[in-house]
Amino acid sequence: MNLAHIDFEELPRALIVRVKGEIDLSNVDDIRNEVTARVASNIARVVLDLSATTYLDSSGIRLLFDLAERLQARRQQLALVVTDQALVRRVILLTKLDDEVPLHTTVESALGDLA
């Protein structure tokens, strides 16, 4: 059973990744592989839209920390989009992920100076 659906939108200097559904131990490796395979070297920022993500466990949080670290090592940035109503917002704030990765409420805001 596929718990998450991922959509990619490629822009000139950014990759928007929209995750709808659940991120947990059963699918976190597949999500990691799909996302990292799509990040080209010319991308300045990866915008991960979690507005439609309904569940995020500790393996999902680890994925986000790892992805931020990997991108930073390549001089790329990760930005998260989590609306105030998003179900996973509380988990992100509790784990202090927002201290490491900029949190935005819209994709446009996350794209910021790249737009």
CORKA-V631708 format. One line per field, one symbol per residue. phi: phi as a letter, one per 20 degrees, with the letter a starting at -180 (. if undefined). A space follows every 50 residues. Layout:
BEGIN
phi: ???
END
This chain:
BEGIN
phi: .eecddddcedgcbceddddoddbgfcffffgfffffeeffefebddded gdeebbeffffggffffffffffemcddcddbffeffegfffffemgffe cgdcdcfgffflfef
END
